[in-house]
């Protein structure tokens, strides 16, 4: 398989606290990859290292074979890496459409003239970006709420818009940090459907942090398991379910999946 992302011996330390310790794994192009573990295991810290919000203390992160560990977050976005956050980071007073457009505009090369007017190359670029935003709205079935302020929407729809803002960047690799947190079962089913469609229809490689093990086992091609910042398991869902270290540290001795 062709790896899109390679994590090699990554460590992250804050003073005397080791958030990640010598973690290695790889993610194959076109798969759904899940990162699981107990609270405080280092999962979000790992996504922060991949997206560029944190700089690892040591190690290497290769994206399509290119070292990105010293690259700024916006440069990683330009390469095709997008991130949806665990805690919703939308502009509550702005509409769904404007939140998606704002995310997409980070890719614009031609800035607007004063007054928000676009001409020439900037106008053509604006049309293309708006087309991509409309595709995301259609994909996530947001047509009926496109002009509604995000802050007035139910939590499940806000999470969908958060994912949509990442999708608006047309990523090759999308990092989803607990996109189903706080959702009921029906909302989880809808989000699971969208994740599968990202993978199968849009050909996006998905990295998923999720605490619902049923969702993880059903969606994932491969899984890495962290505990106290160290990798204790890596493999297919079947291999993870049979890993004694994972069962002891996370799944539980008496749990049967």
C-alpha positions as CSV (number, residue, x, y, z in Angstrom):
1,X,0.0,0.0,0.0
2,X,1.0,3.6,-0.6
3,X,1.3,5.6,2.7
4,X,0.0,9.1,2.6
5,X,1.2,9.8,6.1
6,X,4.1,8.3,8.1
7,X,4.5,9.1,11.8
8,X,8.1,8.1,12.8
9,X,9.2,8.1,16.5
10,X,7.2,11.2,17.4
11,X,7.5,12.5,20.9
12,X,5.9,15.6,22.4
13,X,6.8,17.0,25.8
14,X,5.4,19.9,27.8
15,X,7.9,20.6,30.6
16,X,8.0,17.3,32.5
17,X,4.8,15.9,31.0
18,X,5.2,13.5,28.0
19,X,2.1,13.8,25.9
20,X,3.5,11.5,23.2
21,X,6.4,9.1,23.5
22,X,8.2,7.6,20.5
23,X,5.0,7.0,18.5
24,X,5.2,5.4,15.1
25,X,2.5,4.2,12.6
26,X,1.5,4.9,9.0
27,X,-1.7,5.7,7.2
28,X,-2.4,4.3,3.8
29,X,-3.8,6.5,1.0
30,X,-7.6,6.2,0.6
31,X,-8.4,4.4,3.9
32,X,-10.3,5.3,7.1
33,X,-7.8,5.3,9.9
34,X,-8.9,5.6,13.6
35,X,-6.8,6.8,16.5
36,X,-8.3,5.6,19.8
37,X,-7.4,5.4,23.5
38,X,-8.5,6.6,26.9
39,X,-9.0,10.2,27.7
40,X,-5.6,11.9,28.0
41,X,-3.9,9.2,25.9
42,X,-2.5,11.8,23.4
43,X,-4.9,11.5,20.5
44,X,-5.7,15.2,20.0
45,X,-2.0,16.0,20.7
46,X,-1.1,13.7,17.8
47,X,-3.6,15.5,15.4
48,X,-2.1,18.8,16.6
49,X,1.3,17.6,15.6
50,X,0.0,16.5,12.2
51,X,-1.8,19.7,11.5
52,X,1.0,21.9,12.7
53,X,-0.5,23.4,15.9
54,X,2.1,21.6,18.0
55,X,5.7,21.0,17.1
56,X,7.0,17.6,18.2
57,X,9.9,17.5,20.6
58,X,11.4,14.8,18.3
59,X,10.6,12.5,15.4
60,X,9.4,12.8,11.8
61,X,6.1,13.3,10.0
62,X,6.1,12.6,6.3
63,X,3.1,13.6,4.1
64,X,3.4,12.0,0.6
65,X,7.0,11.3,1.4
66,X,7.7,15.0,2.3
67,X,8.9,16.0,5.7
68,X,6.4,18.5,7.1
69,X,7.4,18.7,10.8
70,X,8.8,22.3,10.4
71,X,6.0,23.4,8.1
72,X,3.5,26.1,9.1
73,X,-0.2,25.0,9.5
74,X,-1.3,27.0,6.4
75,X,1.3,25.4,4.3
76,X,0.1,21.9,5.3
77,X,-3.4,23.0,4.4
78,X,-2.1,24.0,0.9
79,X,-0.6,20.5,0.6
80,X,-4.0,18.9,1.2
81,X,-4.4,18.4,5.0
82,X,-7.6,19.7,6.6
83,X,-8.7,19.6,10.3
84,X,-12.1,19.6,12.0
85,X,-11.9,20.3,15.7
86,X,-13.3,18.4,18.7
87,X,-14.6,21.7,20.2
88,X,-16.6,23.5,17.6
89,X,-14.6,26.4,16.2
90,X,-17.2,28.1,14.0
91,X,-18.3,31.8,14.0
92,X,-21.7,31.4,15.7
93,X,-23.1,34.7,14.5
94,X,-22.3,33.9,10.8
95,X,-24.4,31.7,8.5
96,X,-23.5,28.2,7.5
97,X,-22.6,29.5,4.0
98,X,-20.4,32.2,5.3
99,X,-18.6,29.8,7.7
100,X,-17.8,27.5,4.8
101,X,-16.8,30.4,2.5
102,X,-14.5,31.7,5.2
103,X,-12.7,28.4,5.5
104,X,-12.4,28.1,1.7
105,X,-11.0,31.6,1.3
106,X,-7.9,30.6,3.1
107,X,-6.8,29.0,-0.2
108,X,-7.3,32.2,-2.3
109,X,-4.2,33.5,-3.9
110,X,-5.8,36.8,-5.2
111,X,-7.0,39.1,-2.4
112,X,-10.2,41.2,-2.7
113,X,-10.1,44.9,-3.5
114,X,-11.5,47.3,-1.0
115,X,-15.1,46.9,-0.4
116,X,-15.0,43.2,-1.1
117,X,-15.1,43.6,-4.8
118,X,-13.4,41.0,-7.1
119,X,-12.2,41.6,-10.6
120,X,-10.2,39.7,-13.2
121,X,-8.3,36.7,-11.8
122,X,-9.7,37.3,-8.3
123,X,-13.3,37.1,-9.7
124,X,-12.6,33.9,-11.5
125,X,-11.0,32.5,-8.4
126,X,-13.9,33.5,-6.3
127,X,-16.3,31.7,-8.6
128,X,-14.3,28.5,-8.4
129,X,-14.1,28.7,-4.7
130,X,-17.9,29.3,-4.4
131,X,-18.5,26.2,-6.6
132,X,-16.5,24.1,-4.1
133,X,-18.4,25.5,-1.2
134,X,-21.7,24.6,-3.0
135,X,-20.5,21.1,-3.5
136,X,-19.9,20.7,0.2
137,X,-23.3,22.1,1.0
138,X,-24.9,19.6,-1.3
139,X,-22.7,16.7,-0.1
140,X,-23.5,17.3,3.6
141,X,-27.2,18.1,2.9
142,X,-27.0,21.6,4.3
143,X,-29.2,23.3,1.7
144,X,-32.1,24.1,3.9
145,X,-29.9,25.8,6.6
146,X,-27.4,27.6,4.4
147,X,-28.5,31.1,5.5
148,X,-29.1,30.3,9.2
149,X,-26.6,31.5,11.9
150,X,-24.6,28.6,13.0
151,X,-25.1,29.4,16.7
152,X,-28.8,28.8,16.5
153,X,-28.5,25.3,15.0
154,X,-28.7,22.0,17.0
155,X,-25.4,20.7,18.2
156,X,-25.4,17.8,15.7
157,X,-25.8,20.2,12.8
158,X,-23.1,22.4,14.1
159,X,-20.7,19.4,14.1
160,X,-21.7,18.8,10.5
161,X,-20.8,22.3,9.6
162,X,-17.5,22.0,11.4
163,X,-16.7,19.0,9.2
164,X,-18.0,20.9,6.2
165,X,-15.5,23.7,6.8
166,X,-12.7,21.2,6.6
167,X,-14.2,19.6,3.5
168,X,-14.4,23.0,1.8
169,X,-10.6,23.0,1.7
170,X,-10.8,20.0,-0.8
171,X,-8.3,17.9,1.3
172,X,-6.6,14.7,0.4
173,X,-6.3,14.0,4.1
174,X,-8.9,15.1,6.6
175,X,-8.4,14.9,10.4
176,X,-11.7,14.5,12.3
177,X,-11.4,14.9,16.1
178,X,-14.5,13.3,17.7
179,X,-16.9,14.4,15.0
180,X,-19.7,12.4,16.7
181,X,-19.1,13.6,20.3
182,X,-22.4,14.6,22.0
183,X,-24.5,13.0,19.2
184,X,-27.4,10.6,19.6
185,X,-27.4,7.3,17.7
186,X,-29.4,8.7,14.7
187,X,-27.0,11.6,14.3
188,X,-24.0,9.2,14.6
189,X,-25.5,7.1,11.8
190,X,-25.8,10.2,9.6
191,X,-22.2,11.2,10.3
192,X,-20.9,7.7,9.7
193,X,-22.6,7.8,6.3
194,X,-20.9,11.0,5.4
195,X,-17.5,9.7,6.5
196,X,-18.0,6.6,4.4
197,X,-18.9,8.8,1.4
198,X,-15.8,11.0,1.9
199,X,-13.8,7.8,1.7
200,X,-15.6,6.0,-1.1
201,X,-17.0,8.8,-3.3
202,X,-14.6,11.8,-2.6
203,X,-11.5,9.6,-2.3
204,X,-10.4,11.4,0.8
205,X,-8.1,9.7,3.4
206,X,-9.8,10.0,6.8
207,X,-8.2,10.1,10.2
208,X,-10.8,9.7,12.9
209,X,-10.7,10.1,16.7
210,X,-13.8,8.5,18.2
211,X,-14.8,7.0,21.5
212,X,-17.6,4.9,20.2
213,X,-15.9,1.6,19.6
214,X,-18.8,0.2,17.6
215,X,-18.4,3.1,15.1
216,X,-14.6,2.7,15.0
217,X,-14.7,-1.0,14.3
218,X,-17.4,-0.6,11.6
219,X,-15.7,2.2,9.8
220,X,-12.0,1.7,10.1
221,X,-9.5,-0.1,7.8
222,X,-6.7,0.3,10.4
223,X,-6.5,1.5,14.0
224,X,-3.7,2.8,16.2
225,X,-4.2,2.7,20.0
226,X,-2.5,5.1,22.3
227,X,-2.2,4.9,26.1
228,X,-0.4,7.5,28.2
229,X,1.2,8.8,25.0
230,X,2.6,5.5,23.8
231,X,1.4,3.3,21.0
232,X,0.1,0.0,22.4
233,X,-1.6,-1.3,19.3
234,X,-1.7,-1.0,15.6
235,X,-3.6,-3.1,13.0
236,X,-7.0,-4.0,11.5
237,X,-10.1,-3.9,13.7
238,X,-9.9,-7.7,14.1
239,X,-6.3,-7.5,15.2
240,X,-7.1,-4.7,17.7
241,X,-9.9,-6.6,19.2
242,X,-7.6,-9.5,19.9
243,X,-4.6,-7.4,21.2
244,X,-4.2,-8.2,24.9
245,X,-2.5,-4.9,25.7
246,X,-5.4,-3.0,24.1
247,X,-8.0,-5.1,25.9
248,X,-6.3,-4.5,29.3
249,X,-5.7,-0.8,28.8
250,X,-8.7,0.4,26.9
251,X,-11.4,-2.1,25.9
252,X,-11.5,-3.8,29.3
253,X,-10.9,-7.4,30.4
254,X,-14.5,-8.4,30.3
255,X,-15.6,-6.5,27.3
256,X,-16.6,-8.4,24.1
257,X,-17.1,-6.3,20.9
